[in-house]
Amino acid sequence: MSEPTALSLIPPAVVLILAIWLRRPILSLVIGTLVGLLLVDPTQVLTSFASISLSVMADETIGWLILVCGSFGALIALLVRTGGAMAFGRATLTYAKGPKSSLLMTFFLGLIIFVDDYLNALTVGSTMKRVTDKFKVSREMLAYVVDSTAAPICVLVPLSTWAVFFGGLLVDNGIAPEGEAISVYMQAIPYMLYAWFAVGMVLLVILGIVPVFGPMKKAQLAAAQGQPALAQMDLDSVQTSDEYAIKAMEEEFEQADSQGKLRNFLIPILLLVAFTVYFDIDVWMGLLATLAVTLPYYALQRLMTLAEMMDQMIDGFKSMLPAIGTVIAAFIFKDVCDQLMLPLYVIESLSPYMTPQLLPAVVFIAMALLAFATGSSWGIFAVSIPIVMPLAQAVDANIPLVIGALLSASSFGSQACFYSDSTVLAAQGSGCNLVSHGVTQLPYALLSATLACIGFLLLA
């Protein structure tokens, strides 16, 4: 396609409709990708799909994601096998006395693990689901709390992977001087309205000030009757036969290893956060260093043989494959949307409304729609910032406010899109169906987004 047209909207619409209908996000993303390739060049669909998929798999970001997610799964499997995760659950139960207090503990744990949204989503969900299950809190509600304290919290904290990435983009595009990326980023934190509203909204929901409604109410009623999740997790979204084995293993060791030590959970988790910060917010390096210490630490206690630890780590890695597959499919889909010039079409369509007064709200709406449609919270902004920021400077808009609108849109996309990496991992860690998680939390995300949009109009 030589020029952006409304046809670029067709693939995202196909993906959203099929995912809600079929509840199979990977299949929906693949079909949406094929529809997009038909629009690009009907004669080269298979050739283009093969080329794009190979290009995505060779991408450094995807390689990083596979290693990080798989290693998270390996570490979680070790925490479960040693009884450390069970000990954490028992310790938590001394403070959590009911559904509200168990969710508040989940919320505060999410605030503490602010370094990275992957680290947050997988750690908090995996460790708290046993506690919330005991008080008949739905897995969907747990996933909503986890997701709301993943990307939104990481956006608001300048010591996070999000701050490092977006700070780098601001320098690369001449918005921030060299060496002042985090300083400029921090100026925009008060204006990251969606993140503030999302964190506040989930707290109000936990406290009962904002009532449970819509699909979430259905999930909570089902949990009260002994059904932790609305739908069984399927092969294509979050669950695999290997994860059924992991779940069985968890239940087995919950009964057999009631004497698991709390330190065998806390030490690896604290090391992971500390090493990640030490290595300049590098989660992969943090994981490697944590595993390098944790394996001999467990071996010295004779909790497992080295061979048993390797087996557990492989099982844990395999349990993450559905989440990895979903994100890879989303990256391939985003590449096709870029070929159809979807970002440029959306920005050009809204450019007549980009006055200094309307620009922050328009930027928030446009970028939120793009992030939601493509499932890309970071990649879409690498493409759009060179277009949006010069326009903001040209119309003399409030630059920190526009940056805040961009980051707000990014955190909305990360939370609301059901095939974004953060949402996939929140569902994975919490043990619920991916689409059920997306559908139940969407009304609350949209409510926060509406408040953010009003805020941008008032502050401009």
C-alpha positions as CSV (number, residue, x, y, z in Angstrom):
1,M,0.0,0.0,0.0
2,S,1.4,3.4,-1.0
3,E,-0.9,5.5,1.2
4,P,-2.7,4.8,4.5
5,T,-6.4,4.0,4.1
6,A,-9.3,2.9,6.3
7,L,-8.6,-0.7,5.1
8,S,-5.8,-0.8,7.7
9,L,-8.6,-1.0,10.4
10,I,-9.9,-4.3,9.1
11,P,-7.2,-6.7,10.6
12,P,-7.5,-5.3,14.2
13,A,-11.3,-5.6,13.9
14,V,-11.0,-9.2,12.7
15,V,-8.6,-10.1,15.6
16,L,-10.8,-8.5,18.3
17,I,-14.0,-10.1,17.0
18,L,-12.5,-13.6,16.6
19,A,-10.7,-13.5,20.0
20,I,-13.9,-12.7,21.8
21,W,-15.9,-15.2,19.8
22,L,-13.4,-18.1,19.7
23,R,-11.5,-17.3,22.9
24,R,-8.3,-18.4,21.1
25,P,-6.0,-15.3,20.8
26,I,-3.1,-17.0,18.9
27,L,-5.5,-18.3,16.2
28,S,-7.2,-14.9,16.1
29,L,-3.9,-13.1,15.7
30,V,-2.8,-15.5,12.9
31,I,-6.0,-15.1,11.0
32,G,-5.8,-11.3,11.5
33,T,-2.3,-11.3,10.1
34,L,-3.3,-13.3,7.1
35,V,-6.2,-10.9,6.4
36,G,-3.7,-8.0,6.6
37,L,-1.3,-9.8,4.2
38,L,-4.2,-10.3,1.8
39,L,-4.8,-6.6,1.8
40,V,-1.0,-5.9,1.3
41,D,-0.5,-8.3,-1.6
42,P,-2.9,-11.3,-2.2
43,T,-0.3,-13.1,-4.3
44,Q,2.4,-13.2,-1.7
45,V,0.5,-14.1,1.5
46,L,2.5,-17.3,2.4
47,T,5.8,-15.8,1.3
48,S,5.2,-12.6,3.3
49,F,4.1,-14.6,6.4
50,A,7.2,-16.7,6.3
51,S,9.4,-13.7,5.9
52,I,7.8,-11.7,8.6
53,S,7.7,-14.5,11.1
54,L,11.4,-15.3,10.6
55,S,12.2,-11.6,11.0
56,V,10.3,-11.4,14.2
57,M,12.0,-14.5,15.6
58,A,15.4,-13.0,14.8
59,D,14.4,-9.8,16.6
60,E,16.5,-9.1,19.8
61,T,13.4,-8.1,21.7
62,I,11.7,-11.5,21.0
63,G,14.8,-13.4,21.9
64,W,14.9,-11.4,25.2
65,L,11.3,-12.1,25.8
66,I,11.6,-15.9,25.3
67,L,14.6,-16.0,27.7
68,V,13.0,-13.8,30.3
69,C,9.5,-15.5,30.3
70,G,10.9,-19.0,30.1
71,S,13.4,-18.3,33.0
72,F,10.6,-16.8,35.1
73,G,8.7,-20.0,34.6
74,A,11.8,-22.0,35.6
75,L,12.3,-19.9,38.8
76,I,8.6,-20.2,39.7
77,A,8.7,-24.0,39.3
78,L,11.7,-24.1,41.7
79,L,9.9,-21.9,44.2
80,V,6.9,-24.3,44.1
81,R,8.9,-27.5,44.2
82,T,10.9,-26.4,47.3
83,G,7.8,-25.5,49.2
84,G,8.9,-21.9,49.4
85,A,5.8,-20.6,47.5
86,M,3.6,-22.6,49.9
87,A,5.4,-21.2,52.9
88,F,4.7,-17.7,51.5
89,G,1.1,-18.5,51.1
90,R,0.9,-19.8,54.7
91,A,2.6,-16.7,56.0
92,T,0.2,-14.5,54.0
93,L,-2.8,-16.2,55.5
94,T,-1.8,-15.0,58.9
95,Y,-2.5,-11.4,57.7
96,A,-5.2,-12.0,55.1
97,K,-8.5,-12.7,56.9
98,G,-10.9,-12.4,54.0
99,P,-11.4,-11.5,50.3
100,K,-10.7,-7.8,50.8
101,S,-7.5,-8.1,52.8
102,S,-6.2,-10.8,50.4
103,L,-6.7,-8.4,47.5
104,L,-5.1,-5.5,49.4
105,M,-2.1,-7.7,50.0
106,T,-1.9,-8.4,46.3
107,F,-2.2,-4.7,45.6
108,F,0.6,-3.7,48.0
109,L,2.8,-6.6,46.7
110,G,2.3,-5.2,43.2
111,L,3.4,-1.7,44.4
112,I,6.6,-3.2,45.9
113,I,7.7,-5.1,42.8
114,F,7.8,-2.0,40.6
115,V,11.0,-2.7,38.6
116,D,9.4,-4.5,35.7
117,D,5.8,-5.4,34.6
118,Y,6.9,-8.9,33.7
119,L,8.5,-9.5,37.1
120,N,5.4,-8.0,38.7
121,A,2.7,-9.9,36.8
122,L,4.3,-13.3,37.1
123,T,5.6,-13.0,40.7
124,V,2.5,-11.5,42.3
125,G,-0.1,-13.6,40.4
126,S,1.7,-16.9,41.0
127,T,2.3,-16.3,44.7
128,M,-1.1,-14.8,45.6
129,K,-3.6,-17.1,43.8
130,R,-3.5,-19.7,46.5
131,V,-4.4,-17.1,49.1
132,T,-7.2,-15.5,47.0
133,D,-8.5,-19.0,46.1
134,K,-9.0,-19.7,49.8
135,F,-11.3,-16.7,50.2
136,K,-13.2,-17.5,47.0
137,V,-11.9,-14.5,45.0
138,S,-12.1,-15.1,41.3
139,R,-9.0,-15.6,39.3
140,E,-10.3,-12.8,37.0
141,M,-10.4,-10.3,39.9
142,L,-6.9,-11.4,41.0
143,A,-5.6,-10.9,37.4
144,Y,-7.2,-7.5,37.3
145,V,-5.5,-6.4,40.5
146,V,-2.2,-7.8,39.2
147,D,-2.5,-6.2,35.8
148,S,-3.4,-2.8,37.3
149,T,-0.3,-2.8,39.4
150,A,2.0,-4.0,36.7
151,A,2.4,-1.6,33.7
152,P,0.7,1.4,35.5
153,I,3.0,1.2,38.5
154,C,6.1,0.7,36.3
155,V,5.1,3.8,34.3
156,L,4.9,5.9,37.4
157,V,8.3,4.8,38.8
158,P,11.4,6.3,37.1
159,L,13.4,3.3,38.3
160,S,11.8,0.8,36.0
161,T,12.3,-0.8,32.6
162,W,9.6,1.4,31.2
163,A,11.4,4.6,32.3
164,V,14.7,3.3,30.8
165,F,13.0,2.4,27.4
166,F,10.9,5.6,27.0
167,G,13.7,7.8,28.3
168,G,15.9,6.4,25.6
169,L,13.2,7.2,23.0
170,L,13.0,10.8,24.2
171,V,16.8,11.2,23.8
172,D,16.8,9.4,20.4
173,N,14.1,11.8,19.1
174,G,15.7,15.0,20.5
175,I,13.0,15.6,23.1
176,A,15.5,15.2,26.0
177,P,19.2,16.2,26.0
178,E,21.7,13.4,26.3
179,G,22.0,12.3,30.0
180,E,18.7,14.0,31.0
181,A,16.3,11.3,29.8
182,I,15.0,10.3,33.3
183,S,14.8,14.0,34.4
184,V,12.5,14.8,31.4
185,Y,10.6,11.6,32.1
186,M,10.0,12.5,35.7
187,Q,8.6,15.9,34.6
188,A,5.8,14.0,32.8
189,I,5.0,11.6,35.7
190,P,2.3,13.9,37.3
191,Y,0.6,13.9,33.8
192,M,0.5,10.1,33.3
193,L,-3.2,10.3,34.2
194,Y,-4.3,6.9,33.0
195,A,-1.7,5.1,35.2
196,W,-2.8,7.2,38.2
197,F,-6.5,6.5,37.6
198,A,-5.9,2.8,36.9
199,V,-4.1,2.3,40.2
200,G,-6.7,4.4,42.1
201,M,-9.5,2.5,40.4
202,V,-8.3,-0.9,41.4
203,L,-7.9,0.2,45.0
204,L,-11.5,1.6,45.0
205,V,-12.8,-1.7,43.6
206,I,-11.0,-3.7,46.2
207,L,-12.4,-1.5,49.0
208,G,-15.9,-1.8,47.5
209,I,-16.2,1.9,46.9
210,V,-16.5,1.2,43.2
211,P,-18.9,-1.8,42.9
212,V,-18.1,-5.0,41.0
213,F,-20.2,-4.9,37.8
214,G,-20.5,-6.5,34.3
215,P,-18.5,-9.6,33.5
216,M,-16.4,-9.2,36.7
217,K,-19.6,-9.6,38.8
218,K,-20.3,-12.8,37.0
219,A,-16.8,-14.1,37.7
220,Q,-17.0,-13.1,41.4
221,L,-20.4,-14.9,41.7
222,A,-19.0,-18.0,40.1
223,A,-16.0,-18.0,42.5
224,A,-18.3,-17.7,45.5
225,Q,-20.0,-20.9,44.3
226,G,-16.6,-22.7,44.1
227,Q,-15.6,-22.0,40.5
228,P,-12.3,-20.0,40.6
229,A,-12.4,-19.0,36.9
230,L,-15.2,-18.3,34.5
231,A,-13.7,-20.6,31.8
232,Q,-11.3,-23.5,31.6
233,M,-7.9,-22.3,30.3
234,D,-7.5,-23.6,26.8
235,L,-4.4,-24.7,24.8
236,D,-4.3,-21.7,22.6
237,S,-4.6,-19.0,25.3
238,V,-2.9,-19.8,28.5
239,Q,-3.0,-23.4,29.5
240,T,-1.1,-26.4,28.2
241,S,-1.0,-30.1,29.2
242,D,2.4,-29.3,30.7
243,E,0.9,-26.7,32.9
244,Y,-1.8,-29.1,34.1
245,A,1.2,-31.2,35.2
246,I,2.6,-28.1,37.0
247,K,-0.7,-27.6,38.7
248,A,-0.8,-31.2,39.8
249,M,2.7,-30.8,41.1
250,E,1.7,-27.7,43.1
251,E,-1.2,-29.6,44.7
252,E,1.0,-32.5,45.5
253,F,3.7,-30.5,47.2
254,E,1.1,-28.3,49.0
255,Q,0.1,-31.5,50.8
256,A,3.5,-33.2,51.0
257,D,5.8,-30.3,51.8
258,S,4.0,-28.4,54.4
259,Q,7.3,-27.6,56.1
260,G,8.7,-25.5,53.2
261,K,10.8,-22.6,54.5
262,L,9.7,-19.0,53.9
263,R,13.3,-18.0,53.2
264,N,13.4,-20.3,50.2
265,F,10.8,-18.0,48.6
266,L,11.8,-14.6,49.9
267,I,15.6,-14.9,49.2
268,P,15.3,-15.6,45.5
269,I,12.6,-12.9,45.0
270,L,14.6,-10.3,46.9
271,L,17.7,-11.3,45.0
272,L,15.8,-11.0,41.7
273,V,14.7,-7.4,42.5
274,A,18.1,-6.4,43.8
275,F,20.1,-7.9,40.9
276,T,17.7,-6.4,38.4
277,V,18.3,-2.9,39.9
278,Y,22.0,-3.6,40.2
279,F,22.3,-4.4,36.5
280,D,20.8,-1.1,35.4
281,I,17.2,-2.5,35.3
282,D,18.1,-5.5,33.2
283,V,15.7,-8.2,34.1
284,W,17.5,-10.9,32.1
285,M,20.8,-10.3,33.9
286,G,18.8,-10.2,37.1
287,L,17.3,-13.6,36.4
288,L,20.6,-15.1,35.4
289,A,22.3,-13.9,38.6
290,T,19.4,-15.0,40.8
291,L,19.4,-18.5,39.3
292,A,23.2,-18.7,39.7
293,V,22.8,-18.1,43.4
294,T,19.5,-19.9,44.0
295,L,20.6,-23.3,42.5
296,P,23.6,-23.8,44.8
297,Y,21.6,-22.3,47.7
298,Y,18.9,-25.0,47.3
299,A,21.6,-27.7,46.7
300,L,23.3,-26.9,49.9
301,Q,20.0,-27.5,51.8
302,R,19.6,-30.8,49.8
303,L,16.1,-29.9,48.8
304,M,16.7,-31.4,45.3
305,T,19.4,-33.0,43.3
306,L,20.8,-30.9,40.4
307,A,19.0,-33.3,37.9
308,E,15.7,-32.7,39.7
309,M,16.2,-28.9,39.6
310,M,16.9,-29.1,35.9
311,D,13.7,-31.1,35.3
312,Q,11.7,-28.6,37.3
313,M,13.2,-25.7,35.4
314,I,12.4,-27.3,32.0
315,D,8.8,-27.9,33.1
316,G,8.5,-24.3,34.3
317,F,9.9,-23.1,31.0
318,K,7.4,-25.2,29.0
319,S,4.5,-23.7,31.1
320,M,5.4,-20.3,29.6
321,L,5.2,-21.4,26.0
322,P,1.5,-20.3,25.4
323,A,2.3,-16.8,26.8
324,I,5.4,-16.6,24.6
325,G,3.5,-17.8,21.6
326,T,0.8,-15.2,22.1
327,V,3.3,-12.4,22.3
328,I,5.2,-13.6,19.2
329,A,1.9,-13.8,17.2
330,A,1.1,-10.2,18.4
331,F,4.6,-9.0,17.2
332,I,3.9,-10.6,13.7
333,F,0.5,-9.0,13.6
334,K,2.0,-5.6,14.5
335,D,4.5,-5.9,11.7
336,V,1.6,-6.4,9.2
337,C,-0.3,-3.4,10.7
338,D,2.8,-1.3,10.1
339,Q,2.9,-2.4,6.5
340,L,-0.7,-1.3,6.2
341,M,0.4,2.1,7.7
342,L,-2.2,1.8,10.5
343,P,-0.4,4.2,12.9
344,L,0.0,6.8,10.1
345,Y,-3.7,6.5,9.1
346,V,-4.9,7.0,12.7
347,I,-2.6,10.0,13.2
348,E,-3.5,11.6,9.9
349,S,-7.2,11.2,10.5
350,L,-7.0,13.0,13.8
351,S,-4.4,15.6,12.9
352,P,-7.1,18.3,12.1
353,Y,-8.0,18.2,15.8
354,M,-4.5,18.6,17.1
355,T,-4.6,22.1,18.5
356,P,-2.6,23.0,21.6
357,Q,-5.8,22.6,23.7
358,L,-6.9,19.3,22.2
359,L,-3.5,17.7,21.4
360,P,-2.9,15.8,24.7
361,A,-6.4,14.3,24.7
362,V,-6.2,13.5,20.9
363,V,-2.8,11.9,21.3
364,F,-4.0,9.9,24.3
365,I,-7.1,8.6,22.3
366,A,-5.1,7.9,19.1
367,M,-2.2,6.1,20.8
368,A,-4.5,4.2,23.1
369,L,-6.5,2.9,20.2
370,L,-3.3,1.9,18.4
371,A,-1.8,0.2,21.4
372,F,-5.1,-1.6,22.0
373,A,-5.5,-2.7,18.4
374,T,-2.0,-3.9,17.8
375,G,-1.1,-5.2,21.3
376,S,2.1,-3.3,21.2
377,S,2.8,-1.0,24.1
378,W,6.4,-0.2,23.3
379,G,6.8,-0.8,19.6
380,I,4.0,1.4,18.4
381,F,5.6,4.4,20.2
382,A,8.9,3.9,18.6
383,V,7.1,4.5,15.4
384,S,4.7,7.3,16.5
385,I,6.9,9.5,18.8
386,P,8.9,10.9,15.8
387,I,5.5,12.0,14.3
388,V,3.7,13.2,17.4
389,M,6.4,15.1,19.3
390,P,7.5,17.4,16.4
391,L,3.8,18.2,15.9
392,A,3.5,19.0,19.7
393,Q,6.5,21.3,19.4
394,A,5.1,23.0,16.3
395,V,1.8,23.9,17.9
396,D,3.6,24.9,21.1
397,A,1.8,22.3,23.3
398,N,2.7,21.5,26.8
399,I,5.5,18.9,26.2
400,P,5.4,17.1,29.6
401,L,1.6,16.9,29.3
402,V,2.0,15.3,25.8
403,I,4.6,12.9,27.0
404,G,2.2,12.0,29.9
405,A,-0.5,11.4,27.3
406,L,1.8,9.1,25.4
407,L,2.8,7.1,28.4
408,S,-0.9,7.0,29.6
409,A,-1.9,5.5,26.2
410,S,0.9,3.0,26.5
411,S,-0.1,1.8,29.9
412,F,-3.7,1.6,28.8
413,G,-2.8,-0.5,25.8
414,S,-0.6,-2.8,28.0
415,Q,-3.4,-3.3,30.4
416,A,-6.6,-3.3,28.2
417,C,-5.4,-5.3,25.2
418,F,-5.9,-9.0,25.9
419,Y,-3.0,-10.1,23.7
420,S,-0.4,-7.5,25.0
421,D,2.5,-9.1,26.8
422,S,1.6,-7.7,30.2
423,T,-2.0,-8.9,30.1
424,V,-0.9,-12.3,28.8
425,L,1.5,-12.7,31.7
426,A,-1.0,-11.4,34.3
427,A,-3.5,-14.0,33.2
428,Q,-0.7,-16.7,33.1
429,G,0.5,-15.8,36.6
430,S,-3.0,-15.6,38.1
431,G,-4.1,-18.9,36.4
432,C,-7.1,-17.7,34.5
433,N,-8.3,-17.7,30.9
434,L,-6.7,-14.9,28.9
435,V,-9.8,-13.6,27.1
436,S,-11.9,-13.9,30.3
437,H,-9.3,-11.7,32.1
438,G,-9.4,-9.2,29.2
439,V,-13.2,-9.0,29.1
440,T,-13.7,-8.7,32.9
441,Q,-11.1,-5.9,33.4
442,L,-12.0,-3.9,30.3
443,P,-14.9,-1.9,31.8
444,Y,-12.7,-0.7,34.6
445,A,-9.9,0.2,32.2
446,L,-12.3,2.1,30.0
447,L,-13.6,4.0,33.0
448,S,-10.1,5.0,34.0
449,A,-9.3,5.9,30.3
450,T,-12.4,8.2,30.2
451,L,-11.3,10.0,33.4
452,A,-7.8,10.4,32.0
453,C,-9.2,11.9,28.7
454,I,-11.3,14.4,30.7
455,G,-8.1,15.2,32.7
456,F,-6.1,15.9,29.6
457,L,-8.8,18.3,28.3
458,L,-8.9,20.2,31.6
459,L,-5.1,20.4,31.9
460,A,-4.3,21.5,28.3
